[in-house]
Amino acid sequence: MLTLIWIIQVISAILLMILILMHSPKGDGIAGIGNAAQMFTSQKSAEKGLNKLTAIVAAVFVVCVFILGFGIIK
């Protein structure tokens, strides 16, 4: 079982790197602090889907890190 968690963590880490590199550069600058840069722009559906997929893969990665780090499964 521990080996399976390690495999999931490695795969999710690789997928997370790929998904983050696929994101378009925003270049918000200092306007990104108060979310003011997104006031007049809208996200396309492909970018929304990419954001959701990135969040899901990041959540899987974090869960694997906690499981392996705290030794929940031995």
KAWO-V983348 format. One record per residue. N is the residue number from 0. RES is the residue in one letter. SS is DSSP state (alpha for helix, beta for strand, coil for the rest). OMEGA is omega in whole degrees, 0 to 359 (NA if undefined). BURIAL is + if it has 9 or more other C-alpha atoms within 8 Angstrom, else -. Layout:
BEGIN
n: {N,N}
res: {RES,RES}
ss: {SS,SS}
omega: {OMEGA,OMEGA}
burial: {BURIAL,BURIAL}
END
This chain:
BEGIN
n: {0,1,2,3,4,5,6,7,8,9,10,11,12,13,14,15,16,17,18,19,20,21,22,23,24,25,26,27,28,29,30,31,32,33,34,35,36,37,38,39,40,41,42,43,44,45,46,47,48,49,50,51,52,53,54,55,56,57,58,59,60,61,62,63,64,65,66,67,68,69,70,71,72,73}
res: {M,L,T,L,I,W,I,I,Q,V,I,S,A,I,L,L,M,I,L,I,L,M,H,S,P,K,G,D,G,I,A,G,I,G,N,A,A,Q,M,F,T,S,Q,K,S,A,E,K,G,L,N,K,L,T,A,I,V,A,A,V,F,V,V,C,V,F,I,L,G,F,G,I,I,K}
ss: {coil,alpha,alpha,alpha,alpha,alpha,alpha,alpha,alpha,alpha,alpha,alpha,alpha,alpha,alpha,alpha,alpha,alpha,alpha,alpha,alpha,alpha,coil,coil,coil,coil,coil,coil,alpha,alpha,alpha,alpha,coil,coil,coil,alpha,alpha,alpha,coil,coil,coil,coil,coil,coil,alpha,alpha,alpha,alpha,alpha,alpha,alpha,alpha,alpha,alpha,alpha,alpha,alpha,alpha,alpha,alpha,alpha,alpha,alpha,alpha,alpha,alpha,alpha,alpha,alpha,alpha,coil,coil,coil,coil}
omega: {180,178,179,178,177,180,179,180,180,180,180,178,179,178,180,177,180,181,179,178,179,181,178,178,184,180,182,184,183,179,179,181,182,181,182,182,181,183,185,180,177,179,174,183,178,179,176,178,178,178,179,180,178,179,180,180,178,178,177,179,181,178,177,179,179,179,181,183,182,178,180,179,180,NA}
burial: {-,-,-,-,+,+,-,+,+,-,-,+,+,-,+,+,-,-,+,-,-,-,-,-,-,-,-,-,-,-,+,+,-,-,-,-,+,-,-,-,-,-,-,-,-,-,+,+,-,+,-,-,-,+,-,-,+,+,-,+,+,-,-,+,+,+,+,+,-,-,-,-,-,-}
END
